[in-house]
Every structure is written in C-alpha cells, then in structure tokens.
Amino acid sequence: MVQTLIQRYGERLHRLIEKGKASGELSPSLDNEAAATLFIGTIQGLVMQSLLAGDVGRMHRDAPRVFAIYRRGIRSAQ
C-alpha cells in the first residue's frame, strides 16, 4: 500500500515537474526522476527526524528552510 502511494505521488510529481519545465520555472535539463525522488526523500527525512525527536513541530519548523534549498536546486537558471 505504501509503495503504491509513493509511486502515485512520484507520478504526480513528474507531471508537475514537466509543467514547471514547460513554463520555464524549472530547468529544461532537470532530471525528473531524480527531482521527484529527492523531494519524496526530503519529506520522508523530515518526518523521520520529527518522529525520532518526538517533536512533530520540528517538521513544520524545518520544512520551509529545507524546501527553499530544494527549490534553488531545481529552478531554471534564467
């Protein structure tokens, strides 16, 4: 069930990444699969760290900073 959920989420991310490329927001050379995998792994990492720390609020505090770094890595160089 989890595999199916992650697979569908990855497919949705692929579509969104393609839209971002088409609009010029994302680099045309961006590796869709790697970008989707990195995004999912980032979310999983935030969840795991919050669970291990016993502090769900940590995820909410860390997510904006982590996502900002991810965005800088995938955006178009225009």
Secondary structure by P-SEA (a helix, b strand, c coil): caaaaaaaaaaaaaaaaaaaaaaccccccccaaaaaaaaaaaaaaaaaaaaaaccaaaaaaaaaaaaaaaaaaccccc
